[in-house]
Amino acid sequence: MISRNQLKRLHSTIVKPYIYNKGLRSLCSTSIKFHRAQYDTKQEPETHFGFKNVPESMKENLVGQVFENVATKYDVMNDAMSLGVHRLWKDHFIRTMAPGPGTKLLDVAGGTGDIAMGFLNYCKEIHGDASAQVTLLDINPKMLEVGKKRFAKSSYNHTSQATFEIGNAENLSSIPSNSFDVYTIAFGIRNCTHIDRVLREAYRTLKPGGRFMCLEFGKVQNPLISSIYNFYSFQIIPVIGQIIAADRDSYQYLVESIRRFPSQEQFAEMIKDAGFTIVGDGWEDLTFGIVALHSGFKL
């Protein structure tokens, strides 16, 4: 819960002026630091880190800093930012997956483990199944540690149903081809440098007939809802991040990264380009398109 003092700070902070650099807020605190001198950036392709363009070799480390900063407050911040609605999105995600007994799931960018836990709970509650297995993979050790602690308090502790692995979604070298029934990535793919590589690796690791599922922020088409959403994203969420996680800049990056992610239509085309077969449009909008559930099959 947010205390009364935190609410007072939230109210007073919202009306303070924001620092902008060429119309965009600069990352001016010490929580995220750009050290270009550490990289040979000559003639190197650039990518985006929020609204800022950076050499590709820098992005992975910069994103790593963000999630190291927010790992211990990640779940609390998700509740605060979405007013708890993220739990409904993730529950719908699992129910749309509808895994059967014995399903093997690869949960990439699984972080704090809520998707992995929801998957095993579904199999247990719906099917009475204890043979389903999940491999929870994340590139960030601190995020993965939070997931391990979540499972250590559950009935799945000391079982073979959940395993944890540090890995890069763009190069799943430790994962054999054709080895999983379902591949999930929830609110993680937009942080990857090369989305096309992530999708190709997802296709490779799935069994024939396997399903790729991605839960990610989308584009809101309704102009009124979009304007409210933009105000909330840029004016409120970074302030909540400062109050709850003492880290405004990481949440400024997160809302900027949402805006830089492809539209639902563009992302569906990328999924098809990776070899997947999609049904219908290939996605389902949730909460006016704030979030989209994407799906494709390896056929």
C-alpha positions as CSV (number, residue, x, y, z in Angstrom):
1,M,0.0,0.0,0.0
2,I,1.1,3.6,-0.7
3,S,1.3,5.6,2.6
4,R,-0.3,9.0,3.2
5,N,3.1,10.7,3.1
6,Q,3.9,9.0,-0.3
7,L,0.5,10.3,-1.6
8,K,1.4,13.8,-0.5
9,R,4.8,13.5,-2.3
10,L,3.0,12.2,-5.4
11,H,0.6,15.2,-5.4
12,S,3.3,17.7,-5.0
13,T,5.7,16.1,-7.5
14,I,3.2,15.9,-10.3
15,V,3.0,19.6,-10.7
16,K,6.7,20.3,-10.8
17,P,8.3,21.0,-14.1
18,Y,9.9,18.3,-16.1
19,I,13.4,18.4,-17.5
20,Y,13.5,18.0,-21.3
21,N,16.2,17.7,-23.8
22,K,15.1,18.8,-27.3
23,G,11.5,18.2,-26.3
24,L,12.2,14.9,-24.5
25,R,13.1,14.4,-20.8
26,S,16.8,13.7,-20.4
27,L,18.0,10.9,-18.3
28,C,19.7,13.2,-15.8
29,S,20.0,11.2,-12.6
30,T,22.8,8.7,-11.8
31,S,20.5,5.6,-11.9
32,I,21.1,5.1,-15.7
33,K,24.5,6.1,-17.0
34,F,25.7,6.3,-20.6
35,H,29.3,5.5,-20.9
36,R,30.0,5.8,-24.7
37,A,33.7,5.9,-24.1
38,Q,33.6,2.2,-23.1
39,Y,32.4,1.2,-26.6
40,D,33.8,1.5,-30.0
41,T,30.9,3.2,-31.6
42,K,32.4,4.1,-34.9
43,Q,30.2,2.9,-37.8
44,E,28.2,0.8,-35.4
45,P,24.5,0.5,-36.1
46,E,22.3,2.3,-33.6
47,T,19.1,1.2,-31.9
48,H,16.8,2.9,-29.5
49,F,16.9,3.0,-25.7
50,G,13.7,4.7,-24.9
51,F,13.6,7.9,-27.0
52,K,17.4,8.1,-27.1
53,N,19.5,6.4,-29.9
54,V,22.5,4.4,-28.7
55,P,25.0,2.1,-30.4
56,E,23.6,-1.5,-30.4
57,S,26.4,-2.8,-28.2
58,M,25.3,-0.4,-25.4
59,K,21.6,-1.3,-25.2
60,E,21.9,-4.7,-23.5
61,N,23.9,-3.2,-20.6
62,L,21.6,-0.2,-20.3
63,V,18.5,-2.3,-20.1
64,G,20.4,-4.5,-17.6
65,Q,20.9,-1.5,-15.4
66,V,17.2,-0.7,-15.5
67,F,16.1,-4.1,-14.4
68,E,18.8,-4.4,-11.7
69,N,17.5,-1.1,-10.4
70,V,13.8,-2.2,-10.3
71,A,14.0,-5.9,-9.6
72,T,13.0,-5.9,-5.9
73,K,10.2,-3.5,-6.5
74,Y,9.1,-4.8,-9.9
75,D,5.9,-6.6,-8.8
76,V,4.8,-3.8,-6.4
77,M,5.3,-1.3,-9.2
78,N,3.3,-3.4,-11.7
79,D,0.4,-3.3,-9.2
80,A,0.8,0.5,-8.7
81,M,1.2,1.4,-12.3
82,S,-1.7,-0.7,-13.6
83,L,-3.9,-0.5,-10.5
84,G,-3.7,-4.3,-10.4
85,V,-5.0,-4.8,-14.0
86,H,-1.8,-6.5,-15.1
87,R,-2.9,-9.5,-13.0
88,L,-6.1,-9.8,-15.2
89,W,-4.0,-9.5,-18.4
90,K,-1.7,-12.3,-17.2
91,D,-4.6,-14.5,-16.1
92,H,-6.2,-14.1,-19.5
93,F,-2.9,-14.9,-21.1
94,I,-2.7,-18.2,-19.2
95,R,-6.3,-19.1,-19.9
96,T,-5.8,-18.4,-23.6
97,M,-2.8,-20.7,-23.6
98,A,-5.0,-23.3,-21.9
99,P,-2.1,-25.7,-21.4
100,G,-2.8,-29.4,-21.1
101,P,-1.3,-32.0,-18.8
102,G,2.5,-32.5,-19.3
103,T,3.0,-29.2,-21.3
104,K,6.6,-28.0,-21.4
105,L,6.8,-24.2,-21.3
106,L,9.8,-22.0,-22.0
107,D,9.1,-18.6,-20.3
108,V,11.6,-16.1,-21.6
109,A,12.3,-12.8,-19.8
110,G,10.4,-14.6,-17.1
111,G,11.8,-12.4,-14.4
112,T,9.8,-12.6,-11.2
113,G,8.0,-15.8,-12.2
114,D,4.4,-14.7,-12.3
115,I,3.7,-16.2,-15.7
116,A,5.6,-19.4,-14.8
117,M,3.7,-19.7,-11.6
118,G,0.4,-19.0,-13.2
119,F,1.1,-21.7,-15.8
120,L,1.8,-24.4,-13.2
121,N,-1.2,-23.3,-11.1
122,Y,-3.5,-23.6,-14.1
123,C,-2.3,-27.2,-14.9
124,K,-2.7,-28.2,-11.2
125,E,-6.1,-26.6,-10.7
126,I,-7.7,-27.4,-14.1
127,H,-6.2,-30.8,-14.8
128,G,-4.8,-32.0,-11.4
129,D,-1.5,-32.2,-13.2
130,A,1.9,-32.3,-11.7
131,S,3.8,-33.3,-14.8
132,A,3.8,-29.9,-16.5
133,Q,7.2,-28.2,-16.6
134,V,8.5,-24.7,-17.0
135,T,11.9,-23.3,-17.7
136,L,12.1,-19.8,-16.5
137,L,14.8,-17.9,-18.4
138,D,16.0,-14.3,-17.9
139,I,19.1,-12.4,-18.9
140,N,19.1,-10.5,-15.6
141,P,20.3,-12.4,-12.5
142,K,18.6,-10.0,-10.1
143,M,15.2,-10.5,-11.7
144,L,15.7,-14.3,-11.8
145,E,16.6,-14.2,-8.1
146,V,13.2,-12.7,-7.4
147,G,11.6,-15.5,-9.3
148,K,13.5,-18.1,-7.4
149,K,12.3,-16.6,-4.1
150,R,8.7,-16.7,-5.3
151,F,9.0,-20.4,-6.1
152,A,10.9,-21.2,-2.9
153,K,7.7,-20.2,-1.0
154,S,5.5,-22.4,-3.2
155,S,4.5,-26.0,-3.4
156,Y,6.7,-26.3,-6.5
157,N,9.9,-25.8,-4.5
158,H,12.3,-28.8,-4.6
159,T,10.3,-30.3,-7.5
160,S,11.3,-30.9,-11.1
161,Q,8.5,-28.7,-12.4
162,A,10.3,-25.4,-12.4
163,T,13.9,-24.8,-13.5
164,F,15.7,-21.4,-13.8
165,E,18.3,-20.3,-16.3
166,I,20.2,-17.2,-17.2
167,G,20.1,-16.6,-20.9
168,N,19.7,-14.2,-23.7
169,A,16.5,-14.3,-25.7
170,E,18.4,-13.5,-28.9
171,N,20.6,-16.5,-28.6
172,L,19.2,-19.5,-26.7
173,S,22.3,-21.6,-27.3
174,S,21.5,-23.8,-24.2
175,I,18.0,-24.7,-25.4
176,P,17.8,-27.5,-28.0
177,S,15.7,-27.1,-31.1
178,N,12.2,-28.5,-31.2
179,S,12.1,-29.0,-27.4
180,F,9.1,-27.0,-26.0
181,D,5.3,-27.0,-26.5
182,V,4.8,-23.3,-25.7
183,Y,7.1,-20.3,-25.7
184,T,6.0,-17.2,-23.7
185,I,7.5,-13.8,-23.3
186,A,5.5,-11.2,-21.4
187,F,6.5,-7.5,-21.3
188,G,10.0,-8.4,-22.3
189,I,10.5,-8.5,-26.0
190,R,10.4,-4.7,-26.4
191,N,13.6,-4.5,-24.3
192,C,15.5,-6.7,-26.7
193,T,17.9,-5.2,-29.3
194,H,17.0,-7.5,-32.2
195,I,13.4,-8.5,-32.0
196,D,13.7,-10.6,-35.2
197,R,16.4,-12.7,-33.6
198,V,14.2,-13.3,-30.6
199,L,11.4,-14.5,-32.8
200,R,13.7,-16.8,-34.8
201,E,15.0,-18.4,-31.6
202,A,11.4,-18.8,-30.4
203,Y,10.6,-20.6,-33.6
204,R,13.6,-22.8,-33.4
205,T,13.1,-24.0,-29.8
206,L,9.4,-24.9,-30.3
207,K,8.3,-28.3,-31.3
208,P,6.3,-28.7,-34.5
209,G,2.8,-27.6,-33.6
210,G,4.2,-25.5,-30.7
211,R,2.8,-22.1,-29.9
212,F,4.5,-18.7,-29.5
213,M,2.7,-16.3,-27.2
214,C,3.7,-12.7,-26.4
215,L,2.0,-10.3,-24.0
216,E,3.2,-6.7,-24.8
217,F,2.1,-3.1,-24.8
218,G,0.3,-1.9,-27.9
219,K,-1.0,1.2,-29.6
220,V,-4.3,2.7,-28.4
221,Q,-6.4,3.8,-31.4
222,N,-9.2,5.7,-29.6
223,P,-8.0,9.3,-29.5
224,L,-9.6,10.2,-26.1
225,I,-8.3,7.0,-24.4
226,S,-4.9,7.6,-26.1
227,S,-4.5,11.1,-24.7
228,I,-5.4,10.0,-21.2
229,Y,-3.0,7.0,-21.5
230,N,-0.2,9.2,-22.7
231,F,-0.7,11.7,-19.9
232,Y,-0.7,8.9,-17.3
233,S,2.3,7.2,-18.8
234,F,4.6,10.3,-19.0
235,Q,3.4,12.4,-16.2
236,I,2.3,9.9,-13.5
237,I,4.2,6.6,-13.9
238,P,7.8,8.1,-13.6
239,V,6.6,9.9,-10.4
240,I,5.2,6.6,-9.0
241,G,8.6,5.0,-9.8
242,Q,10.4,7.7,-7.9
243,I,8.1,7.4,-4.8
244,I,7.9,3.6,-4.6
245,A,11.2,2.4,-6.2
246,A,13.2,5.6,-5.7
247,D,14.0,5.4,-9.5
248,R,12.2,7.8,-11.8
249,D,14.6,7.3,-14.8
250,S,14.1,3.6,-15.1
251,Y,10.3,4.1,-15.4
252,Q,10.8,7.0,-17.8
253,Y,12.7,4.5,-20.0
254,L,10.0,1.9,-19.6
255,V,7.2,4.2,-20.8
256,E,9.4,5.5,-23.7
257,S,10.2,1.9,-24.7
258,I,6.5,1.2,-25.0
259,R,6.1,4.0,-27.5
260,R,9.1,2.8,-29.6
261,F,7.7,-0.8,-29.9
262,P,6.0,-1.7,-33.2
263,S,2.3,-1.5,-33.6
264,Q,0.1,-4.6,-33.3
265,E,0.0,-4.9,-37.1
266,Q,3.7,-4.4,-37.5
267,F,4.6,-6.9,-34.8
268,A,2.2,-9.5,-36.2
269,E,4.1,-9.2,-39.6
270,M,7.4,-9.8,-37.8
271,I,5.9,-12.9,-36.2
272,K,4.9,-14.2,-39.6
273,D,8.3,-13.3,-41.1
274,A,9.9,-15.5,-38.4
275,G,8.0,-18.5,-39.8
276,F,5.0,-18.6,-37.6
277,T,1.4,-19.2,-38.8
278,I,-1.1,-16.8,-37.2
279,V,-4.8,-17.1,-36.9
280,G,-6.9,-14.1,-37.9
281,D,-5.2,-10.9,-37.2
282,G,-2.7,-12.7,-34.9
283,W,-3.4,-10.6,-31.8
284,E,-6.1,-9.7,-29.3
285,D,-6.3,-6.2,-27.9
286,L,-6.8,-5.9,-24.1
287,T,-8.0,-2.7,-22.3
288,F,-8.4,-0.6,-25.4
289,G,-5.2,-1.9,-27.0
290,I,-3.0,-0.7,-24.1
291,V,-1.8,-4.4,-24.1
292,A,-2.0,-6.9,-26.9
293,L,-1.8,-10.7,-26.8
294,H,0.1,-12.0,-29.8
295,S,0.1,-15.6,-30.9
296,G,1.6,-17.8,-33.6
297,F,2.0,-21.5,-34.3
298,K,5.0,-23.5,-35.6
299,L,3.3,-25.6,-38.3
